[in-house]
Amino acid sequence: MASFTHFLDIPMLVVIISLAVLRPDNWTQFLVGSVLALAIATALNIWIPKLYPWGSDDISKND
C-alpha cells in the first residue's frame, strides 16, 4: 500500500493544481481527474515492480 500512495502523489498534485488554476464551477473536473489519478497510480503500482523484480523478499532469501 505504501507504493500505491507513493505513485498517487504526483497525479493528485496535478489534479489539485488544475483545480486551483481553472476554478471549475462543477465537480466534473474533480471526478475525472481523481479517477485518472487513481488509474495512473494503479498502473504504475502494477508496472514498476515488474521492471525491478528485486526487493526485500530477495534479500531475506539470501540470508
KABELZI-V973239 format. One record per residue. N is the residue number from 1. RES is the residue in one small letter. D_CENTER is the distance of its C-alpha to the mean C-alpha in Angstrom with 1 decimal. Layout:
N/RES/D_CENTER
N/RES/D_CENTER
This chain:
1/m/10.9
2/a/10.6
3/s/8.4
4/f/5.9
5/t/6.1
6/h/6.4
7/f/3.3
8/l/2.6
9/d/5.9
10/i/6.8
11/p/6.0
12/m/7.6
13/l/10.1
14/v/11.1
15/v/11.7
16/i/13.8
17/i/15.6
18/s/16.4
19/l/17.8
20/a/19.8
21/v/21.2
22/l/22.1
23/r/23.0
24/p/23.0
25/d/25.7
26/n/23.9
27/w/20.7
28/t/19.8
29/q/17.6
30/f/15.6
31/l/15.4
32/v/14.5
33/g/11.9
34/s/10.2
35/v/10.6
36/l/9.3
37/a/6.0
38/l/5.9
39/a/7.4
40/i/5.5
41/a/2.6
42/t/6.2
43/a/7.9
44/l/6.7
45/n/7.3
46/i/10.5
47/w/11.5
48/i/11.3
49/p/13.5
50/k/15.9
51/l/16.4
52/y/17.3
53/p/19.2
54/w/20.8
55/g/19.7
56/s/21.3
57/d/22.8
58/d/24.8
59/i/26.0
60/s/27.5
61/k/29.2
62/n/31.0
63/d/32.8
